[in-house]
């Protein structure tokens, strides 16, 4: 581009000098002045070169624009792929039993958080066997189930909470006719990171504590 400008300046200067010299010798008021044939050819060639350079610059700008657009689409695709991979890596599955060696848990005179101490599965480590609380690691929809086994001589009652909000209940009344009772419930819950989900043993109720009967389970269905 600098070469073309320099060439234009050089040719223009030469044309002006040539015209000045011709005017000094042959200038006549009634004659039409024109450039010399060689100089006209050079100017025409220069004009054609300028047009080609302009076309090449336009093509280059278009190519750069297409390249930038392709790079942007590539980055978007990479981000989407990374997001999908992160979602696939986020697996949350747990299941735990009360334990307690085949003894009754309860009854107590107040509600108590039921701690499921025997961990069966805990992928993602979102459930704590020390507190009995599940803490959501990511935003999404989760599925939870609670099941119990209990003797019929006392009332049985379990309450599933999301933070401080009661979500579902399962239980059975005291009866002399039944020697044992079983029950359960389940729910889909939409959670945000840090939300707590836990089971409460209702006041004046009991469940049977083993590694197999009374369980609390959940898993991440989909991230939001």
N, C-alpha and C positions, 0 to 999 in steps of 0.2 A: 504493500500500500504506500509506504514512504517512497519507494522507487517510482511508483506511478506519479505521485505528486511532484517529485523532483523532475521527472521527465516532462511533465506538463509545464512546469516553470521554465525549464530549459527551452522547450519548443516555443513557448509564448515569447520569451525574451528574444529568441532567434528571429521569430516572425516580426516582432516589433522593430528589431534592428534592420532586418531586410527591408521592411516597409519604409523605414526612415531613410535608408540609403537610396532606395528607388525614388522616393519623393524628392530627395535633394537633387537628383539628376533629371528625372523624367516627369516630375509632377506637373500636371496640366489640369486646370480647373474643370475642363469639360470632359475628361476621360474617367471611366469607372476603374477604380483600383481593385486588384485581386491579388491573392497570394500566389507565390511561385508554385509550379506543379509539384516539385519535390516536397515543399513544405506542406502543401495541402494533403498530399498522400500521408505524410507523417501525422498531421492532425486528425485525419480520418482514422488512421490506425490507432492513434491514441484514444479517440472516442470509443472505438470498438472495444479496446482493452478496458476502458473504464466500465463499459456495460458488462463485460464478462466478469470483472472483479466484483461489481455490484451483485450480479447473479450468484457468484460463488459465495459472497458474504451472506446473502439471503439463505442460500442452501445450508451454509454452516450454522446460522442461527436456528434454522428449522431442525437441523440434526441435533444441536445442543438441547433444544427444547424437548425433542423426542427422547433423548438420552436421559434428561432430568425426569421426565414423566415415567420412563421405564425404571429408573432408580427408585422413584417414589413408590411405584407399585411393588417393586421387589421388597422394599423395606416394610410395606404394609403386609405383604405375604409372610415375611419372616416374623413380624410381630404376632400375626394371627397364629402361625405355627407354634411359636413359643408359648402363647397363651393356651393353646390346646394341649401342649405337652405339660404345662404346669397343672392344668386341670386333671390330666391323666395321672400325674404324680400324687395329687391330693386324694388319698384314699383314707377313709375314716370308717372303720368297722370295729364294733366291740360287742362282747357278750360276757356277762359275769353272773355268778351265783352267790347266794348269801353265805354259804359255808356254815359254820357253827356246829359241825359234827353231829347232825341229826338231833338238834335240840330246838325247842320252841324259842322264837325271838319275840319278846313281848309276853303279855300285854304291859304297856306303860300308861301312866295317867296323863301323858301329854303326847302330842305328835312328835315323832323322831325321824330324822333322815335315816333311811335304811342304807347301810353300807354293804355292798356286795363285794366280799373280800376275795372270793375265788375267781380269778380272771381266766376266762376261757379263751377269749380272743381280744386283742387290743391294738389293732393296726392304726397307727397314727397317734397313739398314746393320748387320746383326748379324754379317756375315762380314768379317774383316780380311784384305786381300791382302798385308799386311805381315807377319803372323804365321802365316797359314794356319788360324787358329782361328775357329770360329763360337761366339758367346756368346749363349745363349738370353735374349731380352729379357723373356719372360713364361712362366709355367707352362703347359704344354700337351703335346700329342703332336705330334712332328715326324717328317717322313719324309726320309731321307737316302739318296743313291745315290753310289757310287764306280765309275768305269770307268777302264780303263787300256789303253794300246797299248804294246807293247814288242817288241824284237827277240828272236828265239829263242835267240841265242847266250849269253844270261845269264838267270839266274833273275829272275822278276818277283814282287813281293809287296807288297800294301797292307793296312794294318790301320786300322780305324776305331775310335777311342776316344771314350768319354764320360768326361770328367775323366780319371782314371787307369785306367779299366776298359775292357778290350778287348771290343768288341761284335761286329764282323764282320770277316771276312778274305776277300781275293780274291788269286789269284796263279796262276803257272804255272811248271813246272820248265824248267830249261835243256835244250835239245835241239838236235841238229844237223839234224834233219829239217825243223823249222819255221823259216822265215825271219822270221816275226813271230807274236806272240801277242796276244790280246785277252781281257779278262775284266772282271768287275764283280760287285757285290753291293749289297744295299739292306736297310734296316731302319727300322721305326717305333721311335722312342725317346721315352719320357716324361721330360721335362726340367723342372727348376725354374729360376727366374730366376738367371742367373749360371753355369749349367752350361756346360762347354766341350765342344765336339765338334770333332775334328780327325783328320787322316789321317797315318799314319806310313808312311814307306818303310822296309820291313824291311831289316835288315843284309844286305849282299852281294846286293842285288837292284837292279833298275833299271826305269825306265819311259821312254817316249818323250815328250819335252817339246815340245808345240806348242800353238797356240791352239784346237785342235779335237779332239784325241784323248783325252787323259787329263784327266778332269773330276771335280769334287766339287760336288754339288748338294744342296739341302734346302729344305723349306718347312714352315710351321706348318699342321698339319691342323686342330687344334681347341684352344682354350684350356680349361684345367681350373680 
